[in-house]
């Protein structure tokens, strides 16, 4: 670790070894091989960012209209995300962003070091819940795409006259179970250090289906010979209904951008030199620019193509069914991408729980269930080690997200609620509070006031998204 018994912490800071309080943690730190670079960091970010949310963005822009939609999607949210991302990148080394000798490996650990153990406990619980909800959303999205492929095959086999029989079955039970079964196997990947290959593969898949969605929207606009849509978006029966769907649309956009919760986990995979915060800032900038371009193209072409009939998920609506092969491949790419996307948001949970389990029992070295590993070799694949506790806990975790996705299969509403719940506390509030502590920003200075105003505005956005999404989930469940 490069520290000694004589190291002193700055006044007002927790003692540095509180974060690595056991010999197990120090041994783990010495055994970790960080070989990540700019390319793998970009891949991890894009895998986590371009996911379930991108396919709902045309619907979101359709609810907000041609001014508010593109402005929020292409300017406001990416700028806010990038600013707060830069602040988080500087938290990886403690206490100094450039020369601090303690690595901050996760979001909750950063909260503990800068805001105290009480806030860390609150943050950890909410982080686990948020990742779990994202896992549920990825199940729902995957099941929707698999079902879309099944409908396409039905249309191809029976023709347009069989549209009723092809769309009659809306239950996604079996598709959700299939995705959950595959995730049980992928969840045995030890940690994020070992899944760079999966993120790169998932990134390629995300670019593939996003490009197809953009192309299909553009082809439809050219076929229509006009750009559909309006300044105010899709009309509603009354003002209350319009506000609720607009709030939900804002929640969907909020879901599409921030990756604050996994940023430090990704940064911990990077080798140095150069300093990890420099590499991560560059990777974040490139990734956000790329995702913003794809988001704007996908959302705007989708809305321009369909106007008031824009579907909630661009790749599962019936409007493109005459482009059979393109649509089938796009939905297959979505499924393949979310195989990696689910793991990006699950591995931090696995790490939190497994570290806590090792620390809970001071004699855990003698606990075979927690520590013993079995080597398994599957033909063609490289050998890997299986741990009993890892197998049981991770399997239970995946099964729980699978069950919830079966019970609440509401694509747009779930994405909007998750985005709203995550956006303000994790992408805005905690990063700003940690920034104030790290840089010793005094109250009522210009910087303090500017960021407080930003935080308040984002808090209002979070409330709006929660209200709109919750109301529509309740309506969908009991209608």
C-alpha positions, 0 to 999 in steps of 0.5 A: 500500500505504500504507507507506514505506521507513521503516516498521518491523516489530515485533520478532520479526516478518518484514519486511513486504515479504517477503509482497509481494517483487516489483513484480508483486505490488505492481502486482497489489495496486493493480489489484485492485478490492474490491467485496465486502460482507456479502451476497457474503461470506455467499454465498461462505461458504454456497457453500463450507460447504453443499455435498457434506457436507449430504446425508450428515448424516442418515446421520451422525446415524443412526450416532451416535444421537439424543443424540451426533448432534444435539449434535455437529452443532448445538452442538460443531462450529458453536461450535468453527468460529465461535470459530476463525473469529473468530481467523482474521478478525483475521489479515487485517490485519498486524501489527494486526487493525484498522490493519495496512497489509498485507493477508493474502490467503490462508491460507498467507500468514498462516502465513508471516507469523506462523509462518515460511517453513518452516511456510508451505511445509508449509501450502501443499502441504497446502492444495493437496492438501486443496482438490484432495480437496474437488474430488474429493468434489464430482465424486462428489456431482455424479455421484451426483445426476445418476445419481439423476435418471437413475434417477428418469426410468427409474422414471417411464418404466417403473414400479416393476416395472422397479426392477432395470433402473433400479438396475443401472447404478451406474457414474458415469463419464459423469456425472463427465466431464460435470461435469469438462467444465463445470468446465474452462470455469468455471475460466477465471473469473480469480479470486474477485473475479469470481465473486460472481454465481456464489456468490449463484446457488449459495447460492440452489441450496443453500437450495433443495435443503436445503429440499426435503430437509427437507420430504421428511423431514418428510413421511415422518415424518408419513406414518409417524406416528412418529419412528424412530431410537434413542439409540445409533444404527444397531446394528452386528455388533460393537463394532469395526464400530460404532466405525469407522462412528461415526468416519466419521460424525464425519469427515462432520460435520467436513467439513460446517462449517469453511471456514478455508482459504478465509476469508482469500480471501473476506475479501480480496474485501471493501471497507472501511470498515467494517473487513474483520474486522468484516464477515467476523465478522458474515458468518461468524456469520450463515452458520454460524447459517443452515447449522446450522439447515439441517443440523439440520433435514435430518439430524434429519428424515432420521433420524426418517423412516428410522431404521436404513435412513437412506441415505448420501445423502438425495436419492439413496435410493429411499425418496423416488422416489414424490415424483418432481418434488421429488426430481428438482429437488432433485438438479438444484439440488445439481448447479447448486450444486456448479458454484459450490462447486467453484470456491470451493475451486479458485480459491485453488489457481489463485491460489497456483500462478499467483503462484508461477509469476510469481515463479519467473521474474524475467523473466516479463514477457517470457514470453508463455505466462505473461502474454499474454492473448487477448480472447474474445467469446461470444454473449450472454456478456460478453467475457473474457480467456484466458491460455495458462498459465491455460488449460493449468494449470486444465484439467489440475487439473480433469482430475486431480480428474475422474480420481480421482473416477472411480477412487474413487466412494465418497461417504460414505467420501471425505467423512469422510476429507477432513473428518478430514484438514482439520479439526484442522490447518487449522481448529484447529492453525494458527489457534491457533498464529497467534493465540498469536503475534499476541496474544503469549499466554504459555504456561500462562495460562488462555487458553493452557491452554483452547485447548491442551485444545481442540486436543488434543480436536480432534486425537483427533477427526481421528484417529478420522475418518481411521481410520474413513474409511480402513478403509471406503474400503479395504473398499469398494475391495477387497470 
